Amino acid sequence: MSKKNNYMKKFLCGFLSLSLLLAQPFAAYAEAEGASTADSGTLSPTPTPDPHTEAYYQPADTDSIPGWPQGPQIEAQSAVLMDVYTDAILYSKNADQQLYPASITKILTALLGCENLGMKEKVEVSQEAAYGIEPGSSSIYADTGEIFTVQQSLMAIMLESANEMSLAIAEKVSGSTKKFVELMNERARQIGCTNTHFNNPNGLPDETHVTTANDMAKISKAAWFNPLFRKFVTKDLFEIPPTNVFKETRYLLNHHKMMAGRDYAYDGVVGGKTGYTEASGSTLVTYAKRGDTILLVVVMGSVNGGWSDTAALLDYGFGSFERVNMKVDKNPVPKQTLPSEKYLLTNGGNTYPFYYTRGVYVTVPVGTDVNNLEKRQSLRSNSVGPLILDSQYYYNGQMVGWGMQYERPILSTLLTTPQAG
């Protein structure tokens, strides 16, 4: 039996039942993500340091917006709070500062796995993947030649932050880690990241592996809108049955301690991804849903797991802002057609040639009169369809929502229908 399997035996020793697993997550896993077992169940919710970090006393960038609710003080060097549906940035602090992301990198790794692989495909762990990680880092102790499904591999990445499975998925998608990293950076640029450079798929320490809270918010938002990814990021517990190498069931437990029933449970938190290295400090991505609002929090360079920062930001987001329907007319009719115009094209400046395909919402401070928002519009080409008219809504210079309209095909919808008679 290999050394890795001996470690795995030790890992599973004591997990005699599912309830014990939920009550006592394995210490080495917790420490790899920035929280020791001493934290588990023994501290009050969302612990804060004493004394506070220097960053705690730095105001949020969004505090400078006239009329904007003042944001909470947080320990993190950098943070973003976003409404995923309206793209409104509700809180921003050093959002474009390049920092080490640690394991929240795996959000993009998992997204690329979801976008490029079938969930039932087989992943055979190479020697480079099995032994290409730092000793003691987060792992399910997969061994060379061990076979998993893509689904099992992605669960191991998102729940147990398995570094070797990140390498295995990278090799499965692109043939090599190097090519996968190129794909990561290309996909990040497509998403709109401007200050990101990834150099590995798992976030282990590397001076050239950097991103920002703003870019991670964009990546995390894009990932959320992938239905497959949502299944992984919101999963609390998953079992991998015995494989061709290891003959025991592996129990995977999501490291995010703000999910329901966990140490720092927060009403509405549905999932996320933790991260920690000595160089990065605590990094944390969190998704929380209340009603029809979903908020996304990214904290980087934090302490104690980032739980207290995230709770403060969610309190602020859910308590100080509201999502408002702009009640746009999806199919406006500006004027009635005169009998003499019944065979004429009506796109002559006196009709509305663009239409909405969905409602338009904004996220604004509670009590805002949305009629006072500034609306900015721009026309852009569409390589695969009609022209697009973008509309963005601003609250004292801060973008709080957007809408998209498509040009009507002239011959099918702008030609006046002949009238009977």
Beta strands, then each sheet from edge to edge (+ up, - down):
strand 1: 78-83
strand 2: 89-93
strand 3: 122-124
strand 4: 147-149
strand 5: 237-240
strand 6: 250-253
strand 7: 269-277
strand 8: 281-290
strand 9: 293-302
strand 10: 321-325
strand 11: 354-356
strand 12: 361-365
strand 13: 374-380
strand 14: 388-395
strand 15: 398-407
sheet 1: 2+ 1- 9+ 8- 7+
sheet 2: 3+ 4-
sheet 3: 5+ 6-
sheet 4: 10+ 12- 15+ 11-
sheet 5: 10+ 12- 15+ 14- 13+
end
